[in-house]
Amino acid sequence: MSRFRLYGSGGRPVYDSAGEPAERRLEQIKREFNAGVALFYDPDAGLVRAQVKIHRHSPEQFVATYQTDGEEDLLSSVTDRVRRLAERRGWTIQHGIGGNQALYDTIDDGSAFDPESVAAVERELSAGSIAPETIREAVTERGAVDLYVPNYEAAAATLAYVREAFEGYAVAVTESTDVDTIAGADVFVRPSRDVDRVAPGPEFAAWLDSRQTETALDAFERAVDAALSRDEDGSSPTAPDALADALDRSAPVSDLGLRIVPSDEPSAGRRERRRTLRYGLPGALLAAAVAGAFWIGVVPDSAAALTRGQLSIGALVVGALWLGSVFAIRVRRDVRAGPPRTERGPQSRFEADDDIGRALDALGRLADVADEEAVSEALTDALGPHGVEVCRESERRRQRYRGVIVGVAASAGAAVLVFAVAVLAASVLG
């Protein structure tokens, strides 16, 4: 049994094959019209609704609906019944006016199902790495996919492709997906001026990006596991520090402003503190010792042009200048520039290690599809259990800066202590 109905754009019934149409407007039709739903096709429900422009007294937009529990073709059935009704009533279907009427026209004349047009849709999807299996997986996971098309002719060809490739899929050709009456669609085909070929819509594109990221994450984790767990055949696994070295000097890590620090490398703050003390402490202590000697009176006032107090102050000034110079040099050399990533050896020394090479390749693919946070998290999850730290380069700079400050402050404190002992000794002896 089948039923054909025709509604005005406001949902007013115009024709019903089951008898005299009811006077009550159908709000569903009005909502779909306002949302720009040009066609809804649900083969499992045996239902199709399509917009069509017909000239009665003047051009008007109608919605034709056809539903059947038989095996007949839904699309050809609805256009055939519209044609026959128009002929009986003396109406004229407004073919060739463009817009969403082009969707109806290409279905009506059969050009939507031209093999070349359908094949063109498949080629355009394949060019975006979207295979039929990808669409099936997305529909299974998300419930539906959205596809952008450049015009309604392309929308008709996409409808034909989906009907041919995915048996039972419901399709909505619509400008908006925000209408509950088409929520059961498996594929939303959305005409858009933003594309020049069939392409994933924003929601489908987001799912594809997430899928690519998950695939790249899995590949990177497996590559790291392979590099650090080669022991079944008796071979020695790659040392975590060696892998950390290679990853630290890779382009993705550098571009993201990250650092990967091997477990045997001291923290940036401790290293800078030691280096600053190495250069600053001897000079500061020497200046304090000389100042103390002058203060005690090693050089009598009568033997010098300056008093011992002046000489002591001069020595302390020299010590302060020395510490200031050390601070400025350390900050400029190590804090602003930071230690070079290649200081532990050239990258080429890892080329012979296939597992490290595969980990580097996997990291590059991950960086191409994932954001900085995802890459940083992947590195931390993979290397953290092996005692390797992943941090931002900016944080390393702050650690180095603090290390320089602490080193200079410690050197100055030691110098003050030495001078204070000399002053105390002078008062005791004097």
C-alpha angles and dihedrals in degrees: 000000000000138000131201123194136174124205135186118241091263091056095261111149114241103168138008123184088207092064141285108357118245119252094230115103116237108234091197091065091048093051093049092047092051090048092053097248103168096176141000118194122185112169095181090057092041089235137133131171122186137174117234132175115227131179112224108147087337135353111295135176115237137180116223118200127191127182130177141166091209132091098254123127108269099206098049090042095057095046091046092053093047089052094049093047091050091050092050093048096041093243126145124227107223099233121180100021094118128222116085089336085076088067091055092043096053091048091047096050093039096239090121089069096049106135092229092053091049091046090050090057091051091049093050092050091047090052086061091048091253110141125180088256089057091055092047091050092049093049090049093050101035103024094237145018130221122218127192119217128185097232145353093269088060088045090057092050090048090051089052091049093051092046090052099041101037115042114212097011116144115224131199121193101201146142092223133032093198098102123097097215092071096038090111093066117121093200127032113200109199123187110221136172089215094078136054097198140022107297139160116277121233096273094045090044090053090051091049091050091049090048092050090049092050091049092049092046091052091048092050093048091049091048092051091046090051092050094049101036107050100134109109092089093042096257119136116256121240111271111250089230091056092051090045089052092053095045092046092059095043120115096242093055092046093046091051092051093243132139127206111205121198117232093246094055116097119237117274091244094052093046093051092045091054093046093048092049090048091058103028106039100062093051093044092050092047092052091047092048092050091047090049092049091052090048093051089052104252085147109044117226090240092059097053137058090230131051120254090250091056091047091050092050090048091053091049090050089052089051092050091049090050092053090046090053092049090050093049094047095047093047093048096044104037108018102045098036100024124208113306117260090227096056091108096055142293122307090236091073088075096051091090091060105083094190093055089046091053091049090052091049091049091050090052092052090047092051090052094060107023133067125245094264093053093048092048091048092049091051092047093048093048100042104025095080088057094056096258118138125218114198142152120271089230090059090049089053091052090050091051092047091052090047091055092049092049091048093051092044092050091049091049091047092051091049092050090050092052092049091046090054089051092050091048091048090051092053092048094047096039 
